[in-house]
Amino acid sequence: MKNAITALIVIIAVVLGIWFLVSRSNPVSAPAPEGEPLFSPVATTTSATSTPSEAAASTTASIPNIKEITVTGKSFAFSPAIITVKKGDTVKVTFKNSGGTHDFVIDEFGVRTKRIQGGAEETVEFTTNKTGQFEYYCSVGEHRAMGMRGTLIVE
């Protein structure tokens, strides 16, 4: 009976330890305040035959870093106004238009959505192959000059 209790305590401790390691390796972030850098962590899965640290190492090496970002276009502004990613990331931007006719353009990466009407959305995907700060903007009429632009920072 004493050995069974000890074994149960050891099993519980191991399960809690694994849960703690896995939950720390996959943080969930809240949306960034307006004007703050925005990025989304990538969810990973682990194999039942590997330890959490082995699984994290093999997952990082084999899966590209994908950043999913939602950008909202409104009257002559984008939200968020700043997006920060890493060089080599695959960036998936879902552009949601909240009103009027707008598009989403980043010249340096060849990114351009169609011009869409209010209530519509379009998704574009690209890989960041260079570092620096790059402007994204709306190319409709004078929207860019009127402030409908933001900054993509690639570290």
Helices and strands as residue ranges (DSSP letters): H 2-25, H 52-62, E 66-74, E 77-79, E 82-85, E 90-97, E 101-102, E 105-106, G 107-109, E 111-112, E 116-117, E 121-127, E 132-137, E 149-154
